[in-house]
Amino acid sequence: MSEFLNSALQSKPVSRVLDRLYRASEETDPAIVSHAHKEMLKRGAASDTGLADLFANAFIPVSREIGHFLYILARTQISRTIVEFGTSFGISTIFLAAAVHDNGGGRVISSELNSEKVKSARLNLREAGLGDFVEIREGDALDTLRKLEGTVDLLFLDGWKDLYLSVLKLVEPYLRPGSLVIADDLDIYPDAHRPYLEYIHSPETDYISVEIPLGDRIGVSLRI
């Protein structure tokens, strides 16, 4: 019998871990982000891909509102296989894994470049009681997500912005009709997002897309 009597998202283990991670983010991220912003201006960075060193200890989590939005979409769609680009410390992964659990089982395949974050995310997921529903692949997502099995119900893009289109095209052959592609932080580095947005909104591709003013704007696309 599951330890989660109703929704995994409302369980004590999940709530406890999320509360702890959000508190840690509030304590550490402002200083890290402020320093990173100054360095970005110095480097004249047009995207965040080459700035991994600046964010090694940053949580940069999805907000609770977006986390609940992800959970609702995954539950409504009855997602069984979810692919996530950008694990970080596992906050968004917890929301997605809770949905998979409550859908009756499945797997979240998440990719993270930073090895220390991978270790922390695995511990966080285990503490939340959701470790069995997640496979974290360590390394460059363009390598780690190259081979998937079966079909993918939902793809969540929340890593380096100028890699969104490359990751989408990598996972695209596995996306079933009716699957969802969700892209976070569209207002951050808009130039880096342009190729992805042009592709996803093109009438020549098989998507119907909307953009929603949650957080730094989030895009939701239906594979038709």
C-alpha positions, 0 to 999 in steps of 0.5 A: 500500500502506498504511504501517500493516502491521497495525493503524493503532493500533499503528503508530509514527506513531500511537503517537508522536503519542498519546504526545506528546499524553498527555504534554502533557495530563499537564503542562498539564491539572491546573492548568487543570482546578483553576482551572476548577473554582474558577471553576465554583464561583464561577459556580455553573455547572450545566454546562460549556457556558458555560465554553469560555474556561476550557478553551481550552488544555486537552486533556481527553482520553479515557483510553487505556483508553476510546480502545481501547474506542472503537477496539474498538467501531468495528472490531467494528461495521465502522464506515465513517462516524463522527460525533464531537462534540468534537474538542479536540486530536484524541486520541479522533479518532485512535482512531476514525480508526485504526478507520476505516482498519483497517475498509478506509476511511471517514470520521470527521466531527468537530466542534470549536468552538475554531479553535486546537484545530481547527488543532492537531487537523488537524496531529496527525492528519496527523502520525499518518498519518490525516488523509485519514480525518477531516473536522473541521468548525469551529464550533457542532456544532448548525450543523456537523453539521446536514447529513450524507450517507448513514448514520452507523454510530457517534456519539461524544458528548464535547463540552459535556454539556448538548448531548448530547441536541440533537446526538443528535437532530440526527444521529439521522435518519442513524443506521442500525439497528444503529448505536452512540451512545457518550456519555462523562463521564456522571458529570460534571455529572449534572444536565446529562446527565439529559435525554439519559439519560432520552431514551436509556433511554426505552422509547419510543425505539429504543435499548438502552443500558448504562452502563460504569464506564470513566473518568467512566462511559461510555454505549453505546446500540444503535439498534434 
